Amino acid sequence: MAAALPLPRAAAPLAVLRAFRFAPWAAPAPRRRLLPGPPTAGEPPPPVLPPASKLADPPVLGAPEPPLPFRATEAEILRDIEPVVQLIKDILHSDRYGDGECLCPKDENVVVEKLLAFHPRAQDKIGCGLDAIMVDRHPEFRKSRCLFVVRTDGVWIDFSYQKCLRAYIREKYPSHAERFIREHFKRT
């Protein structure tokens, strides 16, 4: 049997590289770190594995993730209130109604049924009876237009359509209302 010849010092790294390339099982084992912490300059970083829950079911490319319960309810709330919000914005911010003008019967019915009925103080606002809903400038904030209840005794009082919407959402969607209001309304 032939005796193994000693390799010159310069050829030793080359022999290890060749052994790894042609016989990966013959390559020396990587050095283990004794102390935790970031790898040193000579060591590659450890592989990062995804969480076990992600390994069990590989994601399908292009498939949307199922919506979270809140996101599904959020979309439902937005679909529910969108027509009323658009109507109110159109009433307040277009030239459809001038200052001091009462709403047409169709718009008034929507505002009374979908908004005013849910105002936290609706009975106080209506008082002795509802005569009309009017659009005008706010008495304190003259640049803002708002809705007013015109009562049968001739008194008119402003009401916040946003308070009405918040109360409606709290009543119809109680488990998601506070989060929705916090994320979609400027102030409470």
N, C-alpha and C positions, 0 to 999 in steps of 0.2 A: 504494500500500500504506500502511496506516495505521501510524503510529509508535506504539510502546508507550508508554503514559503511566506515569510513575513513580508508584508506590504510596506513600501516606503511611506513615510509620514504624510506626504502630500497626496497620495493616492487613497488614503483612508476615507475621507468624505465622499469621494467619487464612488467608492465601492458601496458605501451605505446608500447613496442615491440610486445606483444601479440595482441594488438588492430591493429597494422599495419600489422601483419602477417595474421590475419584472416579477417580483415576488413580494407583494405588499405585506404579507404576513411575516416576512423576515425583517421588516423595518423595525427599528427600536421603538418601544412604547413611548408616547409623549410623557413629558415630566408632569407630575401632579403638583398642584400648589398646596402648600401646607397652611397658608394663611388666607382667609377670605379677603376679597377686595378686587380692585380692578386689575386686569392683567398687566404684566410688565411689557416693555417694548419688544422683547424677544418672543413673547407668547401670543398666540392668536386669542381673541376673545372667545368665551364659551358660546356655543350655539344657543340662540334664543328660540324657545319652543312656544307655540301658542298655547293658551289654556286648554286643559283637558276637554272641556265642553266643545271646543272648536275642533279637536282632533277626532272626536267620535263621529261627527257628521260633517264631511267636507262640504264647503259652500258650493252651490251651483252658480257658475258665472252667469251674470245677467239677471238672476232671479231676485226680485225685491224682497227685502226682509219684511216679515209681517208687522203691521203697525202696532205700536204700543197702545194699550187701552185708552190712555189719555188722548193720544193723537187721533184715534178714530172718533172719539167723542168730540174732540175739538173741531174736527171737520164737520161733524153733524151739527154742532152748535152754530158754526159759521154759516152753513147752508140754511139753517133755521132762521137766523136773524138778519141775514144779508138783504132780503127784499125790503124789510122795514128800515134798516139803516140807510139803504140807497134812497128810499122815499124821503126820509128825514133830511138827508144831505141835499137832495134835490129841492125840497121845500125851503130849506134855510139858506142855501148857497147859490141859488139860481134866481133869475128874474121872474120865475113862475108866479111868485106872490110878492107884492110890495109890502112895505112896512105898514102895519095896522090893518092888513087885509085878512079876512077870515078864510079858512080852508073850504074847498068845495066839499059837498056831502060825502063823496067817495073817499077822499083823503082824510076827512074828519073821522069817518067810521074806522079806518085803519088805525089812526093815531089813538083813538079812544079805546078800541078793543085790544090792540097789540101793545100799547105803551101805557097810557094813563091808567088802565085797569090794574097795572102791576106796580104803580108808584107806591112807595111805602106810606105816603100820607095822602092817598087818592081821595079819601072822604073829606079831609080838610081842604084840599084843593077845589073839589067840586062844590062843597058847601051846600047852599040851598038848591042848587040845580045847575046843570050844564046847558049853556045857551049856544056856545060855539068854541072853536079852537082858532086862535089868531096867531099870526107871525108879526113880531115887532122887535125893535131894539130893546136890549136889556136896560132898565132904568139906571143902573150903576155903571155898567160896562157898555158904553154907547156904541162901540165898534162891533159888538156881538149881537147876532140875531138869535132869538129863541122863541119857543112856543109858549103861549099863554092860554089858560082856561078862562073863558068869558062866562061868568055865572049869570043866572037869571036875574039877580039883583043889580046887575050892571058892573059889579066889581070884577076886575081881571087880575089874575095871579100867574106868575111864571111857574114852569115845571121843567125839570131836567129829564130829557129823554134818556140820558145815560143811566140815571138812577132807576128808571123804569126797566131798561134792558138788564141791568145788574139784578134787579129783583126777579125778573122773568127767568133769567138763567139760574139763579139760586133755587127757584121753585121747581123748574123743570129738570135741571141737571145737578142735583145737590152734591153728588160725590165728586164732581169735577169743577164745580162753579168757582170756587175760590182761586184755584190755579188759573182757570181761563180768564177770570177778571183781572188777576194780577198781571197776566201776560198780555192782555189785549186792551185794557183800559188805562188811561193815563193816571187817573187818581180815583180814590174810592169815595 
